[in-house]
Amino acid sequence: MTPGQIAHRTRRAVDAAVHAGRAHGLAVTDAHVLYEFFFFVVHLAPSPVVARVPTVLPRHVDLDHLAGRQRTELDVAAWFADRGSGHPAQLAHTPGAGSARRLLDDVSGS
């Protein structure tokens, strides 16, 4: 990928994360990328919340699989939080296939 393509992909991932955070009622004023490889981790500052935005998926991964994986990640985070490790905030609405589709469409430009 060219530097311009990487910058464009980064902007789209950050925009998707900010949009998702605001859709869940977060006041996001300073989003920044904490990690980027096959997915982005975006801090939705000033909230103590990060969003994980997938950008590269294997061909066999469909939206149902992605939604199931998101559910598992949230379950694991909740398990750790219940045991006093970290403080993940639970949103009122857990992302599902519809949220995954919107994020993938936002990032891919569809």
N, C-alpha and C positions, 0 to 999 in steps of 0.2 A: 504494500500500500504506500502511496505517496504521503508526504507530510500533510498535504491539503486534505486527502481522504481521511487520514487519521483524525485531524482536527474536526472535520465534518462529523465523523462517527462519534467523537467525544461530545460535541455540542448536542447532537441528537439524543445521546444517552442521558446527558445532564438534563436536557429539556424534558425528557420522558420522566425522569425521576422527580423533578420539581413538580411537574403536572400531577403525577400520582400522589405526591405528598400533599399538595394543595387540595386535591380532590378528597383527601381524607381529613381535611381541616387543619393542616399544619401551616404555620406562617413561615414560609421559606424565603429568606432574604439573601443568603450567602451559601449557595450550593457549591461544593468542590469535590473533585475526584480524589478518593483515598487510594484506590487500587484499580488497575485496568490490565486485563489480559484477555481471557475469553468472555469476561463479563466486567462490568464497572461496578464499583462500590462508591456511592455518592453520599457524602454527608449533607443532610438537609438542614443546615444551620439557620437559625440558632437552636433548633430543636435537637435533642440528643438522639437523633434518628438517622439511620443510613438506609439507602435503597440499593438493592442489588439488581442491576439491569443486564440481562444476558444479551450478548451481541454475536456470539458464534455458537451455533448449536449443531450437533451431529444431525445428519439427514434423517435418522430414525426417530428423532424427538418431535412429537406432535404436541399440540396444546394441552391435551389431557395428561400426557406424561409430564409436561412442564408444570402444570397446575398441581399434580401429585407431588412433584419434587418440592415445589414451594410450600405445600402443606407440611411435608416432612421437615423442611428447614425450620418452619415456624414451630412445629412440635418440639424439635430439638432445642431451640432457643427457649421455649417455655419450660422445658424440663430443667435446663441449666438455671433459669431464673428462679424456679421453685426451690432449688437447692442453694440459693444465695450466690450464684456465680453470675455476675453482670446484672444489668437492669433493662432487658429488652422491653420496650413498650408494646402492648398489644393494641392494635387498631380495632375499632368497632367492626370493621369489615375486613375479613381475610381475603386477599386477592385470590381469584379463581381463574378459570380459563378466559373469561371476558377481559379481565385485567391483563392477563398475559398477552392476549391478542392485541390489545391497545398498545402495550409497551413494545411488542415486536413490530407492529405497524409503524409506531413513532420512530423507532430506531432505524428500521429498514427504509423508511421513506415511502411506504406503500399508501 
